[in-house]
Structures are given as structure tokens and as C-alpha cells.
């Protein structure tokens, strides 16, 4: 059975003064509070969301 690759993301900067689209991307990634770390499947759609808000999200090394 093949394992799906995961990507760990940290929400490290506030989205208060960002456009509404950026806030929706943060919500779509599953973040609810600052400095939260989530694990998502590493696929092009998640990578595209992270590429939209690189100033708000960090990719953590495993």
C-alpha cells in the first residue's frame, strides 16, 4: 500500500490586513489560530494555496 506524502504547515503571520481571498485560503487550509501547525496531503492544490500566501505560512521540514 502506498503512503500519501504529507506537508506540515505553520500559520505564523496574521491575516488581519490582507485581502479577503488570502483570509479564505488560510481558512481553507484549516488554520484557526496563529502559530498553529497542520498536516495536509502534499498535492498541487495544497501547494497552490500555499503559494498564494507565502508571507503568512511556513513549510516545516520533517
C-alpha positions in Angstrom: 0.0 0.0 0.0 1.4 3.4 -1.0 1.7 6.1 1.6 0.5 9.6 0.7 3.0 12.3 1.1 2.2 14.9 3.8 3.3 18.5 4.2 3.5 20.3 7.5 2.4 24.0 7.5 2.6 26.7 10.2 0.4 29.8 10.3 2.9 32.3 11.6 1.7 35.8 10.5 -1.7 37.4 11.0 -4.0 37.8 8.0 -5.8 40.8 9.6 -4.8 43.4 6.9 -4.7 41.0 4.0 -7.2 40.7 1.1 -10.4 38.6 1.7 -9.1 36.0 -0.8 -6.0 35.4 1.4 -8.2 35.0 4.5 -10.2 32.4 2.7 -7.1 30.5 1.7 -5.9 30.4 5.3 -9.4 29.1 6.4 -9.3 26.6 3.5 -6.0 25.2 4.7 -7.6 24.6 8.1 -6.0 27.2 10.2 -8.0 28.7 13.1 -5.3 30.4 15.2 -1.8 31.9 14.9 1.2 29.6 15.2 -0.9 26.6 14.5 0.7 23.7 12.7 -1.4 21.5 10.4 -0.5 18.5 8.2 -2.0 18.3 4.8 -1.7 16.0 1.8 1.1 17.2 -0.5 -0.6 17.7 -3.8 -0.7 20.5 -6.4 -3.9 22.1 -5.0 -2.4 22.5 -1.5 0.9 23.7 -2.9 -1.0 26.3 -5.0 -2.8 27.5 -1.8 0.5 27.8 0.0 2.0 29.7 -3.0 -0.9 32.2 -2.7 0.0 33.2 0.9 3.8 32.5 1.3 4.0 35.6 3.5 1.6 34.1 6.1 2.5 30.4 6.0 5.7 28.4 6.6 6.5 24.9 5.3 8.2 23.0 8.1 10.8 20.4 7.5 10.0 16.9 8.6 
